[in-house]
């Protein structure tokens, strides 16, 4: 009978170990998934806010810079395609008229105009730490930050012409470009020059044409009026003309 007792004890120990291993594996899997979920909440901007060059900021201050970098939506601007909309925050501010980022010692006329892509605009920097703002602090000159994310020198040149046509006058114009010109103004492209949203605009134009035909059809078939404000399409029923009460 002793061997039966030993056998049962061994079976119990083996079963307990298997159950324990299973529980440990489940716990490990749960831990990994929870960590992956945490990591999925971090995008590249969140991670960049933890870099050593932001050590002088609190975490919330560093996050504010990147959150407000992404916050302003863009809208279509004739010839130059897009610019960010007006935005106000403690670290990133965009004025409403020309959609340009506010700089230290900002001055429109008779000042240094800075044109470029995201580096000039100041991705990852507060308003007073962009290149134009640093230049203003060092030189004590008025500046205007005309940079915009993903702009290339061709867009910037057109923007400069538009501003000059509108009667604005710089003292000096500074172009600071690099990667965007390499991507969208090089000889390997079929259409020169282009920009980072070329495909987006082509698709939007094609979709608009299809939607316009469909809206016209609906207008005829369903007796509706259609008004458009930006991206939103509203369908408004025409009021029915009821016959006058004969009583």
N, C-alpha and C positions, 0 to 999 in steps of 0.2 A: 504493500500500500504506500510505502514511502516514495517509490518512484512516481506514483500517480500524483502525490502531493507536490513533488519537485516539478513534474511536468506542468501542472496547473499554475504553479507559481511562475514558471518561465513564460507560460502563455500570457499570464496577467502582465508580467513585466514587459514582454514584447508588445502586447496590445497597448499598454500605457505609453511606451516609447513612440509607437506609430501615431497615436492620437496627439501626443505632445509635439512631434515633428510636424504633423499636419497643422496644428494650431500655430506653431511658429512660422510655417510657410505662409499661412493666411495672414498672419500679423505683418510679416515682411512685405507681402504683396500689397496689403492695405497701406502700409507706410510709403512704399514706392509710388503708389497711385496718388496719395495725398501730396507728396512732394512734387510729382509731375504736374498736378493741378495748380499748385502754388507757382511753379515755374511758368505755366501757361498764362498766368495773369501778368507776367512780365514781358513787355515788348522791348525792342532795342532802345527806345527812348528811356524806359524805366531803368534799364541796365546802365545806360550812359550816365544817368544822374548819380550813379554810385562811383564814378571814376575819380581818381585822386585829385584832378584839377577842380573838383567841386567840394573839396574837403573844408573850404572856408564857409560853405553854406550848411545850413541844417538840411536834413533829408527833405523836408517839406518845401524849403526854398528852392532846392535843386529840382525837385519834381515840378514845381510851379513853372519853371522856365520851359521844360519840355512839354508839359500839359498845355501851356498857352501857345507854344510853337505849333501844336497840332490843332488848337481850338478854332482859329478863324477859318471859315470856309472861303473858297475862292469863287469869283464870278467872272464872267466873260468881259474882256476889255477889247475894244476894236483894235485890230492890227497886232497887238502884243499878246492876245489870246486870254490871259488870265492874270488876276492879282488877288491877293487876300482882301477880304472885306474888313470894314472897320472893327476894331477890337480894343477893349480896355481891360487891363489887369495891373497887378503890382509889378510885373516884370516884362511884359510884352504888350506894346501899344501900337495900334495902326490907325493913322488919321483917316477921316472919311473921304476927303476930296480926291486925293491922288493915290490913296491906298498904300501909302509908304509908311515904313516903320519910323517911329519917333526916335530921334537921336539926342544926345547931349549937345547943347548949343546949336539946335536945329535952326536953319535959315534957308529959305528957298532961293531968293535972288541974290546974286553977287556972292556966291558961296561955292564950296567944293562939292560937286555932285559925284557920288559914288554909285556906279552901276556894276552889277554882277549877279551871280546866282546866290545860292544859300549861304556861302561863306561871307559874302558882303552883307546879305540880309541879316545874318547873325544867328544861325541855327545853334542852339545850345548856349546862347549868351543872353543876358538881360539887355535892356535897351541901352544902358550906359556902358556896356562892355562889348559892343559891336566894333568893327574896324573903324567905321566913320566916327563913332563916339570917342574912341581912343585917339584918333587923329585930332579931333576937336580939342580934347583935353591937352594934348601935347603942343599943338600949334596955336591954340586960342583963336581958331578960324571957325566961321560958320560952315555947317555941313548939311547935306541932304542925302539920306540913305534911300536910294532908288533900287536897291537889290531886291530880288525875288527868287524864291526857291525854284530851281531847275531852269532858270532863264539862261539863254546863251547870248553871245555878243550881237547876233543879228537882231534878236528881239530888243535888246538894250539900245541898239542904234536906232531902231524904229521909234522906241519910246523917247529917246532923246530928241528926235525930229519932231515928234508930237508936242513935246513940252516947249521947244523953241518956237514952233508955229503958234502956240498959245501965248507967246510973248514973254515967257520966263527966260531969265538970263543967268547963267552960271559964271563964276570967275574962272573955274578950272573944272574939267571933267576927267574923272578917273575910272577906267575900266579895269576890273579885276576878274579874270575868267580863267578857266582851265578845263576841268573834267567835262562840263556840259558842252563846250565847243568840240572837245574830242569825240563825244558821243553823237552829237547831232549836227555838226558842221564839218565832218570829215569827208574825204573823197570816196569813201566806200558806200555812202548812202546813195540810194537811187534818186531821191529827190533832195536837192540842196537849196537852201538849208531847210531843216525841219526842227521839230521840238519834241519834248518828252510826251506830249499829249496828242500827238498827231493822230494815232489810231483812235483815241477816245473821241476826238472831234469828228473824224470820218464816220464812226459808228453812230454818233449822235445825229449827224446830218442825215444819214441814211434812215435812221429810225424816225426822225422828224417827218421825212417825206412820206413814209408808210403810214405814220399816225395821222398826218394831215389828210391823206386820202380817206382813211377810215373815219375820221371825224366829220369830214364833209358828207360821207355816206350816211352817217348817223343823223347828221343835221337834216338831211332831206327825208330820210325814212321815218324818223321818230319825232319830228317837229320839236327840236331842241335848239337852244342857243348855246354856243361854246365860247368861253373866254379863257385866255391863257395868261398866267402871271409867272414867268420863269419856268420852273419844272412842273408846276401844278396845273392840271387840267380840270376845269369845273364843268359839270353838266348841269344846266339850269333849265328846268321845264318851263316852256312858255305857258302863261296863264290861259286857261280855256275860256273862250268867249261863250258864256251861257246865254241862252235865249231869255228875253225879257219875260217876266211873269205876266201871263195874260189875264190873271184875275184882277 
